[in-house]
């Protein structure tokens, strides 16, 4: 009986060990897989010299540049130091069929009246760019891995400050933009409701954001 128990324990240890290999490999990929070359013009990361009115959105009538005319934007290093200029400035390609126009600058107002998360959304053709919290996520909204964001996010683990890789595809589903990590796992869902930008994140719940026209003063002063 003891020999049988020992054998069973060994078998379970082997199974647990094998099951733990894929998550470990996945974590190593997130940490060390190289990002694609950052072709975003350097001046984008220098910030705007003057205030931009994000309530005056360009008309997407196809009279200017197309989405494919712009290289994919990426986060510099592991986070920008000043709020970047728009990635898709000058792009006027109409949005793809089924897309919801979420362009603009948005800010979260918490229940206690304090200001929370702020983000800028750019859209043109099938491109969708979110700039917020030190990172730039630029992707296409066709659900294909070829157009996935290939970027980073800072992660603190105890005394360690890591910079892990992130990648997500996006696709419009009934007017909502569904983000899927690595094109497999549904994560963030963004949509417009009652004139507000709302997004749902599994570990954060629902975030509701209101439109603002200009960067807050502290953001401009940091530039």
HELIX and SHEET records of a PDB file:
HELIX    1   1 UNK A    2  UNK A   32  1                                  31    
HELIX    2   2 UNK A   42  UNK A   46  5                                   5    
HELIX    3   3 UNK A   67  UNK A   69  5                                   3    
HELIX    4   4 UNK A  145  UNK A  147  5                                   3    
HELIX    5   5 UNK A  217  UNK A  221  1                                   5    
SHEET    1   A10 UNK A 135  UNK A 140  0                                        
SHEET    2   A10 UNK A 127  UNK A 132 -1                                        
SHEET    3   A10 UNK A 115  UNK A 124 -1                                        
SHEET    4   A10 UNK A 104  UNK A 109 -1                                        
SHEET    5   A10 UNK A 205  UNK A 212 -1                                        
SHEET    6   A10 UNK A 196  UNK A 201 -1                                        
SHEET    7   A10 UNK A 185  UNK A 193 -1                                        
SHEET    8   A10 UNK A 176  UNK A 181 -1                                        
SHEET    9   A10 UNK A 160  UNK A 173 -1                                        
SHEET   10   A10 UNK A 149  UNK A 157 -1                                        
END                                                                             
